[in-house]
Amino acid sequence: MSHDDRHPERLVSPPGSGVRRLTTAGLVSKTADLFFVPLAILPTVALSVAVLGLPLILSLIMSFAGWSIGQPVSEVQFVGLRNYRDLFADPVFLASLGLTLGYTAATVCLEILIGLAIALLLNLELPFICIFRTALIVPMMATPIVAALCWKLLLDPTYGLVDHLIGSPVIWLGDPTLALITVGGVNVWQNAPFVALLVLAGLQSVPKEIMEAARIDGATKMALFRHVTLPLLSPYLLVAMLLRIIFEFRAFDNVYVMTAGGPANATLVLSIYVYHTSFFSFDLTLASAASWIMLLIVLTVCLLLIATMRPKETD
């Protein structure tokens, strides 16, 4: 008889002790997991609230206040919607709002169309296509201020390379019509590669079996693009449109470097209007109201696009 057979009571644990130990360990683990996630993200949340949340709340309060920069903070008065009424009674603001909407619509449409065309070309299996795909990201790598300064030098009517190649001096940034077109063109040049890169990733993920089946069924290239490629790329195009609308509507750096809103307010987009109102007119309450109008417009457009991107429920 073995040692364990002579003492069978040693093989049996006290009733419930193992279950109790496992349950206690499980509760401790679950409690640790429960508190670990909030504690891990607490520094990020606190920093985000301090850097973004508090200024956002302060600007919202300022948009409903009557206060000038020379007054003490204790003299802030609640004026309701007076700042918003003053904005919509200001022809400069209304012109800037219309200009921003038109500028955003034009640049985003061009970026989507040009980016889609570039992506379709770079999706072809051609020799040295990898070199062109790599060169695609060069405009994206330049910061907007550096790119705007380079183009401002290139378009200089006296020393610029562009006018030298054309053979006649053209004041690209001094004419109201040409200035807006030039600033928009530089913006499209820098940001269309982002759309192309996003769409190219979508093209690379399209199953080749679907394309081959459509070709076997006799689909032409145009029909293949219209009925197969474009529907499959629609989520990528919507995401690109969403991101570009957000960035173009609040465009500031390249516009400020190239024209600073001129000439004759021809490129005075809303972000430049807010900047001038804040740091030249020192009317922070009016600038806060204009900023919140910008935020509400962008938020509305983004919510509409997000609702469009949601998959429709089938019965």
SVG drawing of the C-alpha trace seen along z (x, -y; Angstrom):
<svg xmlns="http://www.w3.org/2000/svg" viewBox="-37 -99 52 101">
<polyline fill="none" stroke="black" stroke-width="0.4" points="0.0,0.0 1.4,-3.4 1.8,-6.4 -1.1,-8.2 -3.4,-5.2 -2.8,-5.1 -3.7,-8.7 -6.6,-9.4 -7.7,-12.5 -4.6,-14.3 -5.9,-14.1 -9.1,-15.9 -9.0,-19.7 -11.3,-21.3 -14.8,-21.8 -15.0,-25.0 -11.5,-26.2 -10.2,-25.8 -13.4,-27.4 -13.0,-30.3 -9.3,-30.8 -10.2,-30.8 -13.1,-33.2 -11.0,-35.6 -8.2,-35.5 -10.7,-36.1 -12.3,-39.0 -8.9,-40.6 -8.0,-40.2 -11.2,-41.6 -10.9,-44.6 -7.4,-45.2 -8.5,-45.1 -11.4,-47.4 -9.2,-50.1 -6.2,-49.6 -7.9,-51.0 -9.2,-54.2 -5.9,-54.8 -4.0,-54.2 -6.0,-56.6 -6.4,-59.2 -3.2,-61.2 -4.2,-61.4 -7.8,-62.5 -6.6,-65.1 -4.1,-66.5 -6.7,-66.6 -9.2,-68.4 -6.6,-70.9 -5.3,-71.6 -8.5,-71.3 -11.5,-71.1 -10.9,-74.2 -10.1,-76.6 -13.2,-75.2 -15.4,-75.9 -13.9,-79.3 -14.4,-80.3 -18.0,-79.2 -18.5,-81.4 -16.8,-84.3 -19.0,-84.0 -22.0,-84.9 -20.2,-87.7 -19.5,-91.4 -16.0,-92.2 -13.0,-94.0 -9.3,-93.2 -8.8,-96.4 -11.4,-95.5 -10.9,-93.3 -12.4,-89.8 -14.8,-90.7 -16.6,-93.1 -17.6,-90.4 -21.3,-90.7 -23.7,-88.2 -25.0,-89.6 -26.8,-86.5 -26.7,-86.1 -25.5,-89.7 -22.1,-88.6 -23.7,-86.1 -26.1,-88.8 -23.2,-91.2 -21.4,-88.6 -24.3,-87.9 -24.7,-91.7 -21.1,-92.1 -20.6,-91.9 -17.0,-91.0 -17.9,-87.9 -20.6,-86.9 -18.2,-87.3 -15.6,-85.3 -18.1,-82.5 -19.2,-82.2 -15.6,-82.3 -14.7,-79.5 -17.6,-77.3 -16.7,-77.8 -13.0,-77.3 -13.6,-74.1 -16.0,-72.7 -13.7,-73.5 -10.4,-72.2 -12.0,-69.0 -13.6,-68.1 -10.3,-68.7 -8.3,-66.7 -10.8,-63.8 -10.8,-63.8 -7.0,-64.2 -6.3,-61.8 -8.6,-59.2 -6.9,-59.6 -3.4,-59.3 -4.4,-56.2 -5.8,-54.5 -2.6,-55.3 -0.3,-54.1 -2.3,-50.9 -1.2,-49.8 1.5,-47.2 4.2,-49.1 8.0,-49.2 9.5,-51.3 5.9,-52.0 7.3,-51.7 9.5,-54.8 6.4,-56.8 4.5,-55.6 7.3,-56.7 7.6,-60.1 3.8,-60.5 4.4,-61.2 7.0,-64.0 4.5,-66.9 2.9,-65.4 6.1,-65.3 6.7,-69.1 5.1,-71.1 2.4,-73.5 4.3,-76.6 7.5,-75.5 5.6,-74.5 3.8,-77.8 7.0,-79.8 8.6,-77.8 5.7,-78.4 5.6,-82.1 9.2,-82.4 8.6,-80.4 5.6,-82.7 7.4,-86.0 6.8,-88.3 10.4,-89.6 12.6,-86.7 10.2,-83.7 11.0,-80.7 7.4,-80.3 7.2,-83.7 10.7,-83.2 9.6,-80.0 6.4,-81.6 8.3,-84.6 5.9,-87.3 5.5,-88.7 2.2,-87.5 1.3,-88.8 -0.1,-85.5 -0.7,-86.6 -1.5,-90.3 -4.6,-89.8 -7.8,-89.0 -8.9,-86.3 -5.5,-84.8 -4.6,-84.8 -7.5,-82.6 -6.9,-80.2 -3.2,-80.1 -3.6,-79.4 -6.2,-76.7 -3.9,-75.2 -1.0,-75.0 -3.3,-73.4 -4.5,-70.8 -0.9,-70.0 0.1,-69.3 -3.0,-67.3 -4.1,-65.4 -1.4,-62.8 -3.0,-62.0 -6.2,-61.1 -4.3,-59.2 -2.5,-57.2 -5.8,-56.4 -7.6,-55.4 -4.6,-53.3 -4.8,-51.3 -8.4,-50.7 -7.6,-49.6 -4.9,-47.2 -7.5,-45.6 -10.1,-45.0 -10.4,-41.2 -9.0,-40.3 -11.6,-37.6 -14.4,-40.1 -12.6,-42.0 -11.8,-38.9 -15.5,-37.7 -16.7,-41.1 -14.3,-40.9 -15.4,-37.4 -19.0,-38.6 -18.0,-41.1 -17.8,-44.3 -16.0,-47.1 -13.3,-49.2 -15.7,-52.0 -18.5,-49.7 -16.0,-47.9 -14.9,-51.2 -18.4,-52.5 -20.2,-49.4 -17.4,-47.5 -14.4,-49.7 -16.2,-52.8 -18.7,-51.2 -15.9,-49.2 -13.9,-52.4 -16.8,-54.5 -15.9,-54.0 -12.3,-55.1 -13.5,-58.1 -15.9,-59.1 -13.2,-58.9 -10.9,-61.0 -13.7,-63.5 -14.4,-63.7 -10.8,-64.3 -10.2,-66.9 -13.4,-68.8 -12.2,-69.1 -8.8,-70.4 -9.8,-72.6 -12.5,-74.4 -10.1,-75.5 -7.2,-76.2 -4.9,-78.8 -1.1,-78.2 -0.7,-78.2 -3.2,-81.0 -1.6,-83.2 1.9,-82.6 1.0,-83.3 -1.5,-86.1 -2.5,-86.8 -6.1,-87.1 -5.4,-89.6 -5.4,-91.2 -8.6,-93.1 -9.9,-90.2 -9.9,-87.9 -8.5,-85.0 -10.0,-86.0 -11.2,-82.6 -12.8,-82.2 -9.7,-81.1 -7.9,-84.3 -11.0,-86.3 -10.9,-84.9 -7.1,-85.6 -7.6,-89.2 -10.5,-89.7 -8.6,-88.3 -5.1,-89.8 -5.7,-92.9 -9.1,-94.1 -8.7,-92.5 -12.3,-91.5 -12.0,-88.1 -15.8,-87.7 -16.6,-88.2 -13.7,-85.9 -15.0,-83.2 -18.5,-83.4 -17.0,-83.1 -14.9,-80.1 -18.0,-78.3 -19.8,-79.0 -16.9,-77.3 -17.1,-74.4 -20.8,-73.9 -20.6,-73.9 -17.8,-71.4 -19.6,-69.2 -22.8,-69.2 -21.1,-68.2 -19.1,-65.5 -22.2,-64.0 -23.9,-63.9 -20.9,-62.2 -20.6,-59.7 -24.3,-58.9 -23.7,-58.3 -20.8,-55.9 -22.9,-53.8 -23.9,-50.5 -27.6,-50.3 -29.5,-47.7 -31.1,-45.0 -34.5,-43.5"/>
</svg>
